[in-house]
């Protein structure tokens, strides 16, 4: 059953990519998808599965609020991990059974509030006119993070490489003036910052041996984590995400190939991207994420 859910999720993302849409590059800024009743934010892969920002409700929640779903509207899937305990059959040094927590992927369906009748929104209109405030926020996020983690940030004027070097714990970037705009610069810097959260002194996600082997599964997963993480950060502070080469046919085709070869990749990478963003923002994250 769990694999069927993974397959459905992957098929949904592949469907969007085939349309020329990149699900982790949202067209709106600063708005989140939340549950209407609990007011909790949907995270991880769910941010890619939900097409619109704003409030969502289960069919039961709609009924409980005396509303109704508009005729012909289709629901969206929300996924979550249900963790079960399983005895490994082994003992620890004190003779006690060793218990593993196994993640099982489950799902339920929701409707966007625009798909319902008789229910009034609780959201306030979002102000998209923030001017230079977004750049200040981006600078604060980066500066607070690299200072807290003692990461080296090297800005190379005339450089042609943006990367994170695990062995040096160093982010290397060209000068901001070399980018087409500030948005390109900060989205790239966020991307490399997400890579840096994988250091073994942080979230311990990056294998030094495999990280730079272009095209292998570890590389693809790490690139997807950085792509999604960068997009989350841009969205949160209202930076318009650059669309230039990111919408190229070659870019989309490369991800189609990767996702078709691993039905769990997009689900796991999304969860790990969310953890990376929380780490950068210094937000306590108690959610378990399957790490394969």
Secondary structure as UniProt FT lines:
FT   HELIX           2..18
FT   TURN            19..20
FT   TURN            23..24
FT   STRAND          33..35
FT   TURN            36..38
FT   TURN            44..45
FT   HELIX           46..49
FT   STRAND          54..57
FT   HELIX           59..64
FT   TURN            65..66
FT   STRAND          68..69
FT   TURN            71..72
FT   STRAND          76..91
FT   TURN            93..94
FT   STRAND          97..112
FT   HELIX           113..115
FT   STRAND          116..117
FT   TURN            131..132
FT   HELIX           133..149
FT   STRAND          152..156
FT   TURN            157..158
FT   STRAND          163..165
FT   TURN            166..169
FT   STRAND          170..174
FT   HELIX           176..178
FT   HELIX           182..196
FT   TURN            197..198
FT   TURN            200..203
FT   TURN            208..212
FT   TURN            214..215
FT   HELIX           217..237
FT   HELIX           245..247
FT   HELIX           249..261
FT   TURN            263..264
FT   HELIX           265..280
FT   TURN            281..282
//
